[in-house]
Amino acid sequence: MDCLFCQIAAGSIPSKKLYEDEQILAFYDIEPKTPVHFLVIPKTHIASVSEITAENSAVVAHIFEVIAQLAKKLDLKNGYRVVSNCGKDAGQTVPHLHFHVLAGRELYPDMA
């Protein structure tokens, strides 16, 4: 288990947890790019968006349901951005599916 996010999900590496259930984990990014910056990951290893299938897509739907709940809990009423980098050229540094949730200031429209 040399995947960083698998180790975080297993509790082997500490994180500042925001939410956890049996399927997913949300935790604050250690190098935040915005005042609110957290990640949401599935606990089972999926390398990236490219590996989402009919068999594992339910966890992705669950992730987005939880993101909506957390946005309400954190009072992100002015909006937020959800980003998933897919592959090295896109800036994915950890090969485990994860979604960045960025908020807390106006985000540049050309960063879509």
N, C-alpha and C positions, 0 to 999 in steps of 0.2 A: 504494500500500500504506500507507494511513493507519491501519490497525488495529494497535493497540499490541501485541497478542499475536502477530499475524502477524510483526511486526518482531522481537519477542523470539525467536520460532521460527526466523526467518531468521538470527539472530545479529547483526542491526543494532543492537539494544539489549541490553546485557549483563544477565545474570541469574545468580543463584546456583543452578546446575543441580544437581538431585538424580538425574535419570534422563533419558536421551534415546535414542531410536531413530529409525528412518526415518519413523515415523508420529506419534509423540507426544513431548511434552516435559513434564517435571515440574521445578518450580523453587520455591524458597522465596518466600513472600509478603513484599513489602517493608514491609508494615504488619501484622505477625502479631497475631492476636486470641487466640492460645493459644501455649503454649511450643513446640508443633510445629504449623506452619501452612504447608502448601505447596499449590501449584496444579498440576493436570494438564490439559494442553490438547492437542487435535489440532493437528498442523502445518498441515493444510488448514483453510481458513476455513469454519466452521459458526457462524452467529450466536448460536444458543442451543439449548436443549433443544427448542424449538418447530420447529427445522429438522432434527431427526433423522428420517431416512427409511430405508427398506429398503436403499437404495443406499449410505448412509454409516454405518449403524449398527455395522458391524464394528469401526470404530475406537473406538466407545464401549465395546464389549465388551472390547477390548484395554486401554483405559484402566482399566477396573475390575480386570482381571487384574493389571496393573502396580501399581495401588493396593494390592492384597492382598500382592504381593511386597514393596513398599516398607514396608508396615506391619510385616511380619515382620522386614525388614532393620533398621528403626528401633526394633524391640522395643516396639511399641505394644500389648502384651498386655493392658492394661487397657481397651482400646477406642479408637475414633476415630469421628469423624463425617465424612460426605461430603455436601457441599452444592453445589447448582448453582442460582444465582439466574437466573430467566428473565424478562427484561423490567425496565423502569424501576421499576415499582411494587414489584417483588420485590427491588430493590437491585442489579440488574445494572448495573455501571458501565462494563464493557468488553464491547462487543457481539461477543464471540467465545466459543464454548462453552468453559467451564472448570469444573472441579470443585475446590472447596476441600476439603482434608483437614485436619481440626482434631483435635488430641490434646494429651496432656501434662498434663491436669488434668481434673477432673470437669466435665462440661458440663451446663448447666441443661436439665432434661427439658422445660421449656415452650418451648424454642427449636427444637423438632422441625420 
